[in-house]
Amino acid sequence: MDGNIWLQNQYRIRKKVVALTNQYWIEDWGGKELGYSRQKLLRIKEDIRIFTNESMSTELFRIHQDNLMDGWGVFSIIDSPSNQVVGKLRRNFASNYVWDEYQLLDSTGKQFGRVAERAGRGLARKFVPFGGLVPEHMCLEVNGQQVCEIKQQFKIVGDIWEVDLSSMPNYLDRRIILAAMLMMGMVERERK
């Protein structure tokens, strides 16, 4: 697999709902498959694995919950071939009650940004009847500056999230943002 797939500026995550489990594809905006993940049914801690394709023979990276008893959740994003942590996500307490938010951390745990749903949309999505149909719009901030938005397309069945990272600094690993998008789909949507 081409190592430059994590240096692109435009990504799409597509979710397909199937009978037993949800499946997710990471694609470029042209529809080229860059990664694949299938949500586990039973789990005590989150351990999300991203593979090159549906055969699940080659693992690209994974998202691993650091501690079982961590109510807010810190998740390490690990490059599978090297087993190196490329970044971390910390779930904000507000994600339980008001809006979805993850803090973006570098590999040492230092915060450099956040991905957060706008509060009004978050309240509507969580508390208004059929609020789950309201598409998510997440703001991505790096060093206090908004650099882009993650936008969910409206769909009754399945989901599609898109992000254009053209304004994000090139030195930041895109897998951290993709991990946040997957967490929004796999974890946050499941809790609603």
C-alpha positions as CSV (number, residue, x, y, z in Angstrom):
1,M,0.0,0.0,0.0
2,D,1.3,3.4,-0.9
3,G,2.6,5.2,2.2
4,N,1.4,8.6,0.8
5,I,-2.3,7.7,1.4
6,W,-2.1,9.4,4.8
7,L,-0.8,12.7,3.2
8,Q,-3.9,13.4,1.1
9,N,-6.1,16.4,1.7
10,Q,-9.5,14.9,1.0
11,Y,-11.1,11.9,2.6
12,R,-14.5,10.3,2.8
13,I,-15.6,7.7,5.3
14,R,-18.5,5.6,4.2
15,K,-20.6,3.5,6.5
16,K,-22.6,0.6,5.4
17,V,-25.2,-0.9,7.8
18,V,-25.4,-4.7,7.5
19,A,-27.4,-7.3,9.5
20,L,-24.8,-8.1,12.3
21,T,-22.2,-5.3,12.2
22,N,-21.4,-1.9,10.7
23,Q,-18.7,-1.6,8.0
24,Y,-16.6,1.5,7.2
25,W,-14.6,2.4,4.2
26,I,-12.0,5.1,4.1
27,E,-11.8,6.5,0.5
28,D,-10.4,9.5,-1.4
29,W,-13.0,11.7,-2.9
30,G,-12.7,9.8,-6.2
31,G,-14.0,6.7,-4.4
32,K,-10.6,4.9,-4.3
33,E,-10.6,2.6,-1.3
34,L,-7.8,3.4,1.2
35,G,-8.9,1.4,4.2
36,Y,-11.6,-0.8,5.6
37,S,-12.9,-1.5,9.2
38,R,-15.7,-3.6,10.6
39,Q,-17.1,-2.8,14.0
40,K,-16.9,-5.5,16.6
41,L,-20.1,-6.7,18.2
42,L,-19.0,-7.4,21.7
43,R,-16.2,-5.4,23.3
44,I,-15.1,-4.2,26.7
45,K,-12.6,-1.7,25.4
46,E,-12.5,-0.1,22.0
47,D,-10.0,-1.7,19.7
48,I,-10.7,-0.6,16.1
49,R,-8.6,-2.1,13.3
50,I,-8.2,-0.5,9.9
51,F,-7.1,-2.8,7.0
52,T,-6.3,-2.3,3.4
53,N,-9.5,-3.9,2.3
54,E,-12.4,-6.3,3.2
55,S,-10.1,-9.3,3.2
56,M,-8.6,-7.9,6.4
57,S,-5.3,-9.5,5.7
58,T,-3.1,-6.4,6.0
59,E,-3.6,-4.0,9.0
60,L,-2.8,-0.4,8.4
61,F,-3.4,1.2,11.8
62,R,-5.6,0.8,14.9
63,I,-7.4,2.8,17.5
64,H,-6.9,1.4,20.9
65,Q,-8.6,2.6,24.1
66,D,-5.8,3.1,26.7
67,N,-7.7,2.3,29.9
68,L,-10.8,0.3,30.7
69,M,-11.9,2.5,33.6
70,D,-11.3,5.8,31.8
71,G,-14.8,7.4,31.6
72,W,-13.9,10.0,29.1
73,G,-11.7,7.8,27.0
74,V,-8.1,8.2,25.7
75,F,-7.5,6.4,22.5
76,S,-4.1,5.7,20.9
77,I,-3.8,5.7,17.1
78,I,-1.1,3.2,16.3
79,D,0.7,2.6,13.0
80,S,0.4,-1.2,12.8
81,P,3.5,-2.1,10.8
82,S,5.8,-0.2,13.2
83,N,3.6,-0.4,16.3
84,Q,4.4,3.3,16.9
85,V,1.8,5.7,18.4
86,V,1.2,8.5,15.8
87,G,-1.3,10.4,18.0
88,K,-4.1,10.2,20.5
89,L,-7.7,11.2,20.9
90,R,-9.3,12.2,24.3
91,R,-13.1,12.1,24.4
92,N,-14.5,15.2,26.1
93,F,-17.0,14.7,28.9
94,A,-19.5,16.9,27.0
95,S,-19.8,14.1,24.4
96,N,-22.0,12.3,26.9
97,Y,-24.5,15.1,27.3
98,V,-24.3,18.1,25.0
99,W,-22.2,17.7,21.8
100,D,-19.6,15.4,20.5
101,E,-16.0,16.5,21.0
102,Y,-12.6,14.9,20.8
103,Q,-9.3,16.5,21.8
104,L,-6.5,15.8,19.3
105,L,-3.2,14.9,20.9
106,D,0.3,14.2,19.5
107,S,2.1,11.0,20.3
108,T,3.3,12.4,23.6
109,G,-0.2,13.3,24.8
110,K,0.1,17.1,24.2
111,Q,-3.1,18.6,22.8
112,F,-2.8,20.4,19.5
113,G,-6.4,20.6,18.4
114,R,-9.9,19.4,18.7
115,V,-12.8,18.1,16.6
116,A,-16.2,19.4,18.0
117,E,-19.8,19.4,16.9
118,R,-21.5,22.7,17.0
119,A,-23.4,22.9,20.3
120,G,-26.9,23.6,18.8
121,R,-26.6,20.7,16.4
122,G,-25.4,18.5,19.2
123,L,-28.3,19.3,21.4
124,A,-30.8,18.7,18.6
125,R,-29.2,15.4,17.7
126,K,-29.3,14.2,21.3
127,F,-32.6,15.4,22.6
128,V,-35.0,16.3,19.7
129,P,-37.2,13.4,18.5
130,F,-35.5,11.9,15.3
131,G,-32.5,14.2,16.1
132,G,-30.3,11.4,14.9
133,L,-31.3,12.3,11.4
134,V,-29.7,15.7,11.7
135,P,-26.3,15.5,9.8
136,E,-23.2,16.2,11.9
137,H,-21.0,19.1,11.1
138,M,-17.8,19.0,13.1
139,C,-15.3,21.8,13.3
140,L,-11.6,20.9,13.2
141,E,-9.3,23.2,15.1
142,V,-5.5,23.1,15.1
143,N,-3.7,25.4,17.6
144,G,-6.9,27.3,18.3
145,Q,-7.7,28.1,14.6
146,Q,-10.5,26.4,12.7
147,V,-8.9,24.7,9.7
148,C,-11.9,22.8,8.2
149,E,-15.2,21.1,8.8
150,I,-16.1,17.4,8.8
151,K,-19.5,17.2,7.1
152,Q,-21.9,14.3,7.2
153,Q,-24.2,13.8,4.2
154,F,-27.9,13.3,5.0
155,K,-28.8,9.6,4.5
156,I,-31.6,7.5,6.1
157,V,-29.5,4.3,6.1
158,G,-25.7,4.4,6.4
159,D,-23.5,7.5,6.7
160,I,-21.0,9.4,4.7
161,W,-18.5,11.9,6.3
162,E,-16.2,14.0,4.2
163,V,-13.3,16.3,5.1
164,D,-11.0,18.6,3.1
165,L,-7.8,19.0,5.0
166,S,-6.2,21.4,2.5
167,S,-5.8,24.0,5.3
168,M,-4.3,21.6,7.8
169,P,-0.5,21.6,8.3
170,N,1.1,18.9,6.3
171,Y,3.2,17.7,9.3
172,L,0.1,16.5,11.1
173,D,-0.7,12.9,10.6
174,R,-4.1,12.5,8.8
175,R,-4.8,9.2,10.6
176,I,-5.5,11.2,13.7
177,I,-8.4,13.0,11.9
178,L,-9.6,9.8,10.3
179,A,-9.6,8.1,13.7
180,A,-11.7,10.9,15.1
181,M,-14.1,10.5,12.2
182,L,-14.3,6.7,12.7
183,M,-14.9,7.3,16.5
184,M,-17.7,9.6,15.7
185,G,-19.3,7.0,13.5
186,M,-18.6,3.9,15.6
187,V,-18.8,5.1,19.2
188,E,-20.8,8.4,19.3
189,R,-23.5,7.4,16.9
190,E,-24.0,4.1,18.7
191,R,-24.6,6.0,22.0
192,K,-27.5,8.1,20.6
